[in-house]
Amino acid sequence: MRRILPPFFDLNFFTLCLSSFLFFASFNMIIPELPSYLSSLGGEDYKGLIISLFTLTAGLSRPFSGKLADRIGRIPVMIFGAIVCFLVSLLYPFITSVIGFLFLRFVHGFSTGFTPTGTSAYVADIIPFNKRGEAMGIQSLFGSMGMAAGPALGGYIAAEWGINPLFYTSAFTAILSILILLRLKETLKERENLSLDHFKLNRHEIIEKRVLTPSVVLFLTVFSFGIVLTIIPDYSAFLGIKNKGLFFAVFTLASLGIRVIAGKASDKYGRVPVMKVATLSMSIAMMVIALAQTKGTLLFGAVIFGASVGMNSPTITAWTIDLSLDKFRGRALATMYIALEAGIGIGALVSGFVYNNKPENFFLVFSLGSITSFLAIIYLFTLSKKPIILEKDS
């Protein structure tokens, strides 16, 4: 009987995918409810910090997670991030002040600063170079399903039982992702024991210059993601959508099927052509959302937005790995994720400032996302038309 999938898509690979599903579901299920929760604490003027503080810590921790992934192993880095997610989710119900809440958001960012770096490096270790796009598409598919299931489930739990049970569910989901990781075997061949020296960064250990091009593209496109995470809950309520997680569920579901297709297309035709389509889709999606006056139009924008994200994520990750060296793979992925966090964080901060809790500013806020995505299109067309050549790392 002919195999449907290549042998390297084995139990270890899909175990990692399942862990990604649970991890992303854990911290995403609380996001739609956080703006109203912060407002209940008296912090309605600080909604832009909900995402930006989270991404600030994630970005600052990336150089450390990249170095640790290259030195002590991929699995310890993944587990540490999931543990942070677990502990912080348990602490949310005990916070009664705006400052305490914002501090927890800052600490929570360590979770995504570590786990995705280790996960992507692990996948790159076990998948042949000419199948990276497809593998990243499958792996990100599971992460996206977690991002879709999380907000939808979170909105239901909050509506039926309240915010505290939601936080505890988030913590439980995070601990499950840790338990699943424990069965995996480490892929880093030359491992070092953890020491204080691993937390000392030289200038050249912060950014991997080889992957600056895909990182710039990523920064410009995920600016829109920061806007969506920050403003969509209020925009949904303004248009009469009761479940604030619905937009997130729709756009994530829309991204699922296209991820694997986009990944395989980037393996065959190159990363840049696929990214051109992805960035154009993002620019269109943000303009549709900006012009939305009905629930249907907003959700239609969510579908286009999801298609763009589905093309973007596996292609950018595979492109980054193509350009990196084996021994600095963790650092290269950390650089990519720094751009990711910077784009989301700045997008969230700027959108919160521009929106300023005034519904008349919705159009302006989402138009900014359309503009930054269009800048990414221009940048991609300035690159050489020579396709990215998939070669084994030097």
ROFI-909714 format. One record per residue (C-alpha): chain; residue number from 1; x, y, z. Coordinates in steps of 0.05 Angstrom, whole numbers. Layout:
residues N
pt unit:A pos:NUM X:X Y:Y Z:Z
...
end
This chain:
residues 394
pt unit:A pos:1 X:0 Y:0 Z:0
pt unit:A pos:2 X:30 Y:67 Z:-21
pt unit:A pos:3 X:44 Y:117 Z:35
pt unit:A pos:4 X:2 Y:180 Z:32
pt unit:A pos:5 X:54 Y:220 Z:70
pt unit:A pos:6 X:131 Y:215 Z:67
pt unit:A pos:7 X:163 Y:176 Z:125
pt unit:A pos:8 X:190 Y:238 Z:160
pt unit:A pos:9 X:118 Y:260 Z:174
pt unit:A pos:10 X:117 Y:210 Z:231
pt unit:A pos:11 X:90 Y:205 Z:302
pt unit:A pos:12 X:142 Y:253 Z:329
pt unit:A pos:13 X:122 Y:306 Z:278
pt unit:A pos:14 X:48 Y:300 Z:292
pt unit:A pos:15 X:60 Y:298 Z:367
pt unit:A pos:16 X:95 Y:364 Z:359
pt unit:A pos:17 X:36 Y:389 Z:317
pt unit:A pos:18 X:-13 Y:369 Z:372
pt unit:A pos:19 X:28 Y:405 Z:424
pt unit:A pos:20 X:27 Y:467 Z:381
pt unit:A pos:21 X:-48 Y:463 Z:376
pt unit:A pos:22 X:-56 Y:461 Z:451
pt unit:A pos:23 X:-4 Y:515 Z:463
pt unit:A pos:24 X:-35 Y:565 Z:415
pt unit:A pos:25 X:-105 Y:549 Z:440
pt unit:A pos:26 X:-82 Y:563 Z:511
pt unit:A pos:27 X:-60 Y:636 Z:504
pt unit:A pos:28 X:-107 Y:654 Z:447
pt unit:A pos:29 X:-171 Y:633 Z:482
pt unit:A pos:30 X:-166 Y:692 Z:531
pt unit:A pos:31 X:-149 Y:747 Z:481
pt unit:A pos:32 X:-220 Y:767 Z:459
pt unit:A pos:33 X:-241 Y:776 Z:532
pt unit:A pos:34 X:-180 Y:815 Z:556
pt unit:A pos:35 X:-202 Y:885 Z:532
pt unit:A pos:36 X:-267 Y:882 Z:571
pt unit:A pos:37 X:-232 Y:850 Z:630
pt unit:A pos:38 X:-181 Y:906 Z:631
pt unit:A pos:39 X:-237 Y:957 Z:627
pt unit:A pos:40 X:-270 Y:925 Z:687
pt unit:A pos:41 X:-206 Y:938 Z:726
pt unit:A pos:42 X:-208 Y:1011 Z:705
pt unit:A pos:43 X:-156 Y:1006 Z:650
pt unit:A pos:44 X:-198 Y:1020 Z:587
pt unit:A pos:45 X:-146 Y:1071 Z:564
pt unit:A pos:46 X:-92 Y:1018 Z:562
pt unit:A pos:47 X:-122 Y:967 Z:513
pt unit:A pos:48 X:-64 Y:977 Z:464
pt unit:A pos:49 X:-17 Y:950 Z:517
pt unit:A pos:50 X:-53 Y:883 Z:522
pt unit:A pos:51 X:-18 Y:858 Z:459
pt unit:A pos:52 X:42 Y:905 Z:456
pt unit:A pos:53 X:68 Y:886 Z:525
pt unit:A pos:54 X:60 Y:812 Z:509
pt unit:A pos:55 X:98 Y:819 Z:443
pt unit:A pos:56 X:151 Y:864 Z:475
pt unit:A pos:57 X:172 Y:809 Z:522
pt unit:A pos:58 X:167 Y:757 Z:468
pt unit:A pos:59 X:212 Y:799 Z:423
pt unit:A pos:60 X:263 Y:814 Z:477
pt unit:A pos:61 X:268 Y:740 Z:496
pt unit:A pos:62 X:277 Y:715 Z:424
pt unit:A pos:63 X:353 Y:723 Z:422
pt unit:A pos:64 X:358 Y:682 Z:486
pt unit:A pos:65 X:310 Y:628 Z:462
pt unit:A pos:66 X:348 Y:624 Z:396
pt unit:A pos:67 X:415 Y:616 Z:431
pt unit:A pos:68 X:388 Y:566 Z:481
pt unit:A pos:69 X:355 Y:525 Z:426
pt unit:A pos:70 X:422 Y:522 Z:390
pt unit:A pos:71 X:461 Y:505 Z:454
pt unit:A pos:72 X:419 Y:465 Z:504
pt unit:A pos:73 X:365 Y:437 Z:458
pt unit:A pos:74 X:299 Y:449 Z:424
pt unit:A pos:75 X:255 Y:413 Z:474
pt unit:A pos:76 X:276 Y:451 Z:538
pt unit:A pos:77 X:261 Y:516 Z:502
pt unit:A pos:78 X:192 Y:492 Z:482
pt unit:A pos:79 X:176 Y:467 Z:552
pt unit:A pos:80 X:198 Y:531 Z:586
pt unit:A pos:81 X:150 Y:573 Z:543
pt unit:A pos:82 X:92 Y:527 Z:558
pt unit:A pos:83 X:106 Y:529 Z:633
pt unit:A pos:84 X:104 Y:605 Z:632
pt unit:A pos:85 X:36 Y:601 Z:596
pt unit:A pos:86 X:10 Y:554 Z:649
pt unit:A pos:87 X:34 Y:594 Z:710
pt unit:A pos:88 X:11 Y:662 Z:684
pt unit:A pos:89 X:-58 Y:637 Z:665
pt unit:A pos:90 X:-66 Y:612 Z:737
pt unit:A pos:91 X:-48 Y:680 Z:764
pt unit:A pos:92 X:-96 Y:724 Z:724
pt unit:A pos:93 X:-156 Y:712 Z:771
pt unit:A pos:94 X:-117 Y:737 Z:831
pt unit:A pos:95 X:-99 Y:804 Z:799
pt unit:A pos:96 X:-144 Y:863 Z:818
pt unit:A pos:97 X:-105 Y:923 Z:792
pt unit:A pos:98 X:-88 Y:951 Z:724
pt unit:A pos:99 X:-14 Y:951 Z:740
pt unit:A pos:100 X:-16 Y:878 Z:761
pt unit:A pos:101 X:-53 Y:858 Z:699
pt unit:A pos:102 X:-4 Y:894 Z:653
pt unit:A pos:103 X:54 Y:862 Z:690
pt unit:A pos:104 X:24 Y:793 Z:677
pt unit:A pos:105 X:16 Y:809 Z:604
pt unit:A pos:106 X:89 Y:828 Z:602
pt unit:A pos:107 X:110 Y:762 Z:634
pt unit:A pos:108 X:61 Y:722 Z:591
pt unit:A pos:109 X:101 Y:743 Z:530
pt unit:A pos:110 X:158 Y:697 Z:550
pt unit:A pos:111 X:114 Y:638 Z:529
pt unit:A pos:112 X:112 Y:656 Z:455
pt unit:A pos:113 X:184 Y:682 Z:460
pt unit:A pos:114 X:208 Y:611 Z:473
pt unit:A pos:115 X:161 Y:555 Z:450
pt unit:A pos:116 X:152 Y:573 Z:376
pt unit:A pos:117 X:227 Y:583 Z:368
pt unit:A pos:118 X:242 Y:513 Z:394
pt unit:A pos:119 X:184 Y:483 Z:354
pt unit:A pos:120 X:205 Y:512 Z:287
pt unit:A pos:121 X:278 Y:491 Z:298
pt unit:A pos:122 X:255 Y:421 Z:316
pt unit:A pos:123 X:213 Y:415 Z:253
pt unit:A pos:124 X:271 Y:441 Z:211
pt unit:A pos:125 X:316 Y:387 Z:242
pt unit:A pos:126 X:271 Y:329 Z:222
pt unit:A pos:127 X:246 Y:351 Z:154
pt unit:A pos:128 X:287 Y:350 Z:89
pt unit:A pos:129 X:302 Y:419 Z:59
pt unit:A pos:130 X:258 Y:409 Z:-2
pt unit:A pos:131 X:197 Y:394 Z:41
pt unit:A pos:132 X:203 Y:452 Z:90
pt unit:A pos:133 X:147 Y:493 Z:61
pt unit:A pos:134 X:99 Y:434 Z:64
pt unit:A pos:135 X:121 Y:415 Z:134
pt unit:A pos:136 X:114 Y:486 Z:160
pt unit:A pos:137 X:46 Y:489 Z:127
pt unit:A pos:138 X:23 Y:427 Z:165
pt unit:A pos:139 X:54 Y:448 Z:231
pt unit:A pos:140 X:25 Y:518 Z:226
pt unit:A pos:141 X:-42 Y:487 Z:207
pt unit:A pos:142 X:-46 Y:456 Z:276
pt unit:A pos:143 X:-25 Y:521 Z:309
pt unit:A pos:144 X:-79 Y:557 Z:270
pt unit:A pos:145 X:-131 Y:507 Z:291
pt unit:A pos:146 X:-111 Y:523 Z:362
pt unit:A pos:147 X:-117 Y:597 Z:347
pt unit:A pos:148 X:-187 Y:585 Z:319
pt unit:A pos:149 X:-211 Y:538 Z:373
pt unit:A pos:150 X:-182 Y:579 Z:429
pt unit:A pos:151 X:-221 Y:645 Z:420
pt unit:A pos:152 X:-285 Y:609 Z:401
pt unit:A pos:153 X:-281 Y:564 Z:462
pt unit:A pos:154 X:-258 Y:622 Z:506
pt unit:A pos:155 X:-317 Y:665 Z:485
pt unit:A pos:156 X:-365 Y:608 Z:502
pt unit:A pos:157 X:-333 Y:594 Z:570
pt unit:A pos:158 X:-333 Y:668 Z:589
pt unit:A pos:159 X:-405 Y:676 Z:569
pt unit:A pos:160 X:-429 Y:614 Z:606
pt unit:A pos:161 X:-385 Y:610 Z:668
pt unit:A pos:162 X:-346 Y:675 Z:672
pt unit:A pos:163 X:-275 Y:699 Z:663
pt unit:A pos:164 X:-240 Y:660 Z:719
pt unit:A pos:165 X:-259 Y:591 Z:692
pt unit:A pos:166 X:-233 Y:615 Z:625
pt unit:A pos:167 X:-165 Y:630 Z:656
pt unit:A pos:168 X:-163 Y:562 Z:690
pt unit:A pos:169 X:-181 Y:528 Z:624
pt unit:A pos:170 X:-124 Y:565 Z:591
pt unit:A pos:171 X:-75 Y:540 Z:644
pt unit:A pos:172 X:-100 Y:468 Z:638
pt unit:A pos:173 X:-91 Y:470 Z:562
pt unit:A pos:174 X:-20 Y:495 Z:570
pt unit:A pos:175 X:-1 Y:439 Z:618
pt unit:A pos:176 X:-28 Y:388 Z:568
pt unit:A pos:177 X:19 Y:416 Z:515
pt unit:A pos:178 X:77 Y:405 Z:562
pt unit:A pos:179 X:59 Y:333 Z:578
pt unit:A pos:180 X:56 Y:316 Z:504
pt unit:A pos:181 X:125 Y:345 Z:492
pt unit:A pos:182 X:156 Y:299 Z:544
pt unit:A pos:183 X:154 Y:239 Z:497
pt unit:A pos:184 X:195 Y:273 Z:442
pt unit:A pos:185 X:269 Y:259 Z:431
pt unit:A pos:186 X:317 Y:317 Z:427
pt unit:A pos:187 X:344 Y:332 Z:357
pt unit:A pos:188 X:402 Y:377 Z:374
pt unit:A pos:189 X:463 Y:332 Z:367
pt unit:A pos:190 X:516 Y:372 Z:406
pt unit:A pos:191 X:482 Y:396 Z:470
pt unit:A pos:192 X:511 Y:437 Z:527
pt unit:A pos:193 X:492 Y:440 Z:600
pt unit:A pos:194 X:454 Y:503 Z:619
pt unit:A pos:195 X:500 Y:557 Z:647
pt unit:A pos:196 X:499 Y:632 Z:661
pt unit:A pos:197 X:541 Y:642 Z:598
pt unit:A pos:198 X:481 Y:623 Z:557
pt unit:A pos:199 X:445 Y:685 Z:581
pt unit:A pos:200 X:502 Y:732 Z:559
pt unit:A pos:201 X:491 Y:757 Z:489
pt unit:A pos:202 X:544 Y:784 Z:443
pt unit:A pos:203 X:522 Y:835 Z:391
pt unit:A pos:204 X:525 Y:784 Z:334
pt unit:A pos:205 X:482 Y:735 Z:373
pt unit:A pos:206 X:420 Y:780 Z:374
pt unit:A pos:207 X:405 Y:785 Z:299
pt unit:A pos:208 X:421 Y:736 Z:243
pt unit:A pos:209 X:435 Y:781 Z:183
pt unit:A pos:210 X:423 Y:725 Z:133
pt unit:A pos:211 X:348 Y:727 Z:146
pt unit:A pos:212 X:336 Y:802 Z:148
pt unit:A pos:213 X:298 Y:803 Z:81
pt unit:A pos:214 X:241 Y:756 Z:102
pt unit:A pos:215 X:241 Y:789 Z:171
pt unit:A pos:216 X:227 Y:858 Z:140
pt unit:A pos:217 X:169 Y:829 Z:99
pt unit:A pos:218 X:142 Y:796 Z:161
pt unit:A pos:219 X:146 Y:859 Z:203
pt unit:A pos:220 X:106 Y:899 Z:151
pt unit:A pos:221 X:51 Y:847 Z:144
pt unit:A pos:222 X:40 Y:828 Z:217
pt unit:A pos:223 X:30 Y:901 Z:235
pt unit:A pos:224 X:-41 Y:886 Z:213
pt unit:A pos:225 X:-44 Y:828 Z:260
pt unit:A pos:226 X:-29 Y:873 Z:319
pt unit:A pos:227 X:-86 Y:919 Z:297
pt unit:A pos:228 X:-135 Y:860 Z:291
pt unit:A pos:229 X:-117 Y:831 Z:359
pt unit:A pos:230 X:-127 Y:898 Z:393
pt unit:A pos:231 X:-186 Y:930 Z:358
pt unit:A pos:232 X:-229 Y:873 Z:331
pt unit:A pos:233 X:-262 Y:856 Z:398
pt unit:A pos:234 X:-289 Y:928 Z:403
pt unit:A pos:235 X:-305 Y:930 Z:329
pt unit:A pos:236 X:-344 Y:864 Z:334
pt unit:A pos:237 X:-385 Y:891 Z:393
pt unit:A pos:238 X:-398 Y:956 Z:354
pt unit:A pos:239 X:-427 Y:916 Z:296
pt unit:A pos:240 X:-470 Y:873 Z:342
pt unit:A pos:241 X:-429 Y:809 Z:345
pt unit:A pos:242 X:-437 Y:780 Z:415
pt unit:A pos:243 X:-382 Y:728 Z:412
pt unit:A pos:244 X:-318 Y:770 Z:408
pt unit:A pos:245 X:-279 Y:708 Z:387
pt unit:A pos:246 X:-320 Y:697 Z:324
pt unit:A pos:247 X:-276 Y:740 Z:278
pt unit:A pos:248 X:-214 Y:703 Z:303
pt unit:A pos:249 X:-247 Y:636 Z:292
pt unit:A pos:250 X:-269 Y:654 Z:221
pt unit:A pos:251 X:-202 Y:682 Z:198
pt unit:A pos:252 X:-164 Y:623 Z:229
pt unit:A pos:253 X:-210 Y:572 Z:197
pt unit:A pos:254 X:-201 Y:608 Z:131
pt unit:A pos:255 X:-126 Y:600 Z:137
pt unit:A pos:256 X:-126 Y:525 Z:151
pt unit:A pos:257 X:-132 Y:493 Z:82
pt unit:A pos:258 X:-89 Y:543 Z:46
pt unit:A pos:259 X:-29 Y:534 Z:92
pt unit:A pos:260 X:-8 Y:466 Z:64
pt unit:A pos:261 X:-23 Y:488 Z:-7
pt unit:A pos:262 X:18 Y:552 Z:1
pt unit:A pos:263 X:75 Y:514 Z:34
pt unit:A pos:264 X:78 Y:464 Z:-24
pt unit:A pos:265 X:73 Y:520 Z:-75
pt unit:A pos:266 X:131 Y:556 Z:-43
pt unit:A pos:267 X:172 Y:491 Z:-46
pt unit:A pos:268 X:157 Y:487 Z:-121
pt unit:A pos:269 X:155 Y:559 Z:-145
pt unit:A pos:270 X:195 Y:597 Z:-93
pt unit:A pos:271 X:181 Y:636 Z:-30
pt unit:A pos:272 X:177 Y:706 Z:-60
pt unit:A pos:273 X:121 Y:693 Z:-110
pt unit:A pos:274 X:77 Y:664 Z:-56
pt unit:A pos:275 X:93 Y:722 Z:-9
pt unit:A pos:276 X:72 Y:772 Z:-63
pt unit:A pos:277 X:3 Y:741 Z:-65
pt unit:A pos:278 X:0 Y:737 Z:11
pt unit:A pos:279 X:17 Y:811 Z:22
pt unit:A pos:280 X:-32 Y:834 Z:-32
pt unit:A pos:281 X:-87 Y:793 Z:2
pt unit:A pos:282 X:-70 Y:824 Z:69
pt unit:A pos:283 X:-74 Y:895 Z:41
pt unit:A pos:284 X:-142 Y:880 Z:10
pt unit:A pos:285 X:-168 Y:846 Z:73
pt unit:A pos:286 X:-151 Y:905 Z:118
pt unit:A pos:287 X:-187 Y:953 Z:70
pt unit:A pos:288 X:-249 Y:909 Z:69
pt unit:A pos:289 X:-249 Y:907 Z:145
pt unit:A pos:290 X:-239 Y:983 Z:147
pt unit:A pos:291 X:-301 Y:993 Z:103
pt unit:A pos:292 X:-344 Y:942 Z:139
pt unit:A pos:293 X:-412 Y:967 Z:162
pt unit:A pos:294 X:-445 Y:900 Z:173
pt unit:A pos:295 X:-428 Y:833 Z:207
pt unit:A pos:296 X:-425 Y:798 Z:140
pt unit:A pos:297 X:-375 Y:847 Z:110
pt unit:A pos:298 X:-331 Y:842 Z:172
pt unit:A pos:299 X:-331 Y:766 Z:169
pt unit:A pos:300 X:-317 Y:768 Z:94
pt unit:A pos:301 X:-256 Y:810 Z:111
pt unit:A pos:302 X:-237 Y:757 Z:162
pt unit:A pos:303 X:-238 Y:704 Z:108
pt unit:A pos:304 X:-190 Y:744 Z:63
pt unit:A pos:305 X:-147 Y:761 Z:124
pt unit:A pos:306 X:-143 Y:687 Z:141
pt unit:A pos:307 X:-123 Y:668 Z:71
pt unit:A pos:308 X:-66 Y:718 Z:74
pt unit:A pos:309 X:-42 Y:693 Z:142
pt unit:A pos:310 X:-46 Y:621 Z:116
pt unit:A pos:311 X:0 Y:637 Z:58
pt unit:A pos:312 X:46 Y:681 Z:99
pt unit:A pos:313 X:64 Y:638 Z:159
pt unit:A pos:314 X:93 Y:574 Z:129
pt unit:A pos:315 X:125 Y:610 Z:71
pt unit:A pos:316 X:162 Y:661 Z:114
pt unit:A pos:317 X:186 Y:607 Z:162
pt unit:A pos:318 X:211 Y:562 Z:106
pt unit:A pos:319 X:245 Y:622 Z:72
pt unit:A pos:320 X:280 Y:639 Z:137
pt unit:A pos:321 X:305 Y:567 Z:146
pt unit:A pos:322 X:329 Y:566 Z:73
pt unit:A pos:323 X:374 Y:625 Z:87
pt unit:A pos:324 X:401 Y:602 Z:154
pt unit:A pos:325 X:459 Y:557 Z:173
pt unit:A pos:326 X:447 Y:492 Z:211
pt unit:A pos:327 X:488 Y:515 Z:272
pt unit:A pos:328 X:452 Y:582 Z:276
pt unit:A pos:329 X:382 Y:558 Z:259
pt unit:A pos:330 X:354 Y:577 Z:327
pt unit:A pos:331 X:383 Y:647 Z:320
pt unit:A pos:332 X:355 Y:655 Z:250
pt unit:A pos:333 X:285 Y:635 Z:272
pt unit:A pos:334 X:292 Y:680 Z:333
pt unit:A pos:335 X:307 Y:738 Z:287
pt unit:A pos:336 X:246 Y:723 Z:246
pt unit:A pos:337 X:204 Y:720 Z:309
pt unit:A pos:338 X:233 Y:786 Z:334
pt unit:A pos:339 X:206 Y:818 Z:271
pt unit:A pos:340 X:139 Y:782 Z:283
pt unit:A pos:341 X:134 Y:808 Z:355
pt unit:A pos:342 X:157 Y:878 Z:335
pt unit:A pos:343 X:105 Y:883 Z:280
pt unit:A pos:344 X:48 Y:857 Z:323
pt unit:A pos:345 X:69 Y:899 Z:383
pt unit:A pos:346 X:78 Y:964 Z:346
pt unit:A pos:347 X:13 Y:951 Z:308
pt unit:A pos:348 X:-24 Y:940 Z:373
pt unit:A pos:349 X:6 Y:1001 Z:406
pt unit:A pos:350 X:-6 Y:1048 Z:348
pt unit:A pos:351 X:-77 Y:1022 Z:336
pt unit:A pos:352 X:-95 Y:1030 Z:409
pt unit:A pos:353 X:-69 Y:1102 Z:408
pt unit:A pos:354 X:-104 Y:1120 Z:342
pt unit:A pos:355 X:-170 Y:1085 Z:361
pt unit:A pos:356 X:-173 Y:1119 Z:429
pt unit:A pos:357 X:-240 Y:1084 Z:444
pt unit:A pos:358 X:-275 Y:1125 Z:390
pt unit:A pos:359 X:-316 Y:1084 Z:339
pt unit:A pos:360 X:-306 Y:1138 Z:286
pt unit:A pos:361 X:-232 Y:1119 Z:284
pt unit:A pos:362 X:-244 Y:1047 Z:262
pt unit:A pos:363 X:-234 Y:1063 Z:188
pt unit:A pos:364 X:-168 Y:1100 Z:200
pt unit:A pos:365 X:-140 Y:1045 Z:244
pt unit:A pos:366 X:-152 Y:988 Z:195
pt unit:A pos:367 X:-130 Y:1031 Z:136
pt unit:A pos:368 X:-61 Y:1035 Z:169
pt unit:A pos:369 X:-56 Y:959 Z:164
pt unit:A pos:370 X:-73 Y:962 Z:90
pt unit:A pos:371 X:-18 Y:1013 Z:78
pt unit:A pos:372 X:37 Y:975 Z:115
pt unit:A pos:373 X:18 Y:911 Z:77
pt unit:A pos:374 X:23 Y:949 Z:12
pt unit:A pos:375 X:92 Y:972 Z:31
pt unit:A pos:376 X:111 Y:899 Z:38
pt unit:A pos:377 X:87 Y:887 Z:-33
pt unit:A pos:378 X:131 Y:944 Z:-58
pt unit:A pos:379 X:191 Y:916 Z:-20
pt unit:A pos:380 X:181 Y:846 Z:-49
pt unit:A pos:381 X:180 Y:874 Z:-120
pt unit:A pos:382 X:246 Y:909 Z:-107
pt unit:A pos:383 X:279 Y:842 Z:-94
pt unit:A pos:384 X:314 Y:805 Z:-149
pt unit:A pos:385 X:267 Y:767 Z:-195
pt unit:A pos:386 X:314 Y:708 Z:-189
pt unit:A pos:387 X:275 Y:654 Z:-150
pt unit:A pos:388 X:298 Y:630 Z:-82
pt unit:A pos:389 X:340 Y:568 Z:-92
pt unit:A pos:390 X:328 Y:513 Z:-42
pt unit:A pos:391 X:395 Y:486 Z:-20
pt unit:A pos:392 X:420 Y:449 Z:40
pt unit:A pos:393 X:451 Y:493 Z:93
pt unit:A pos:394 X:525 Y:505 Z:88
end
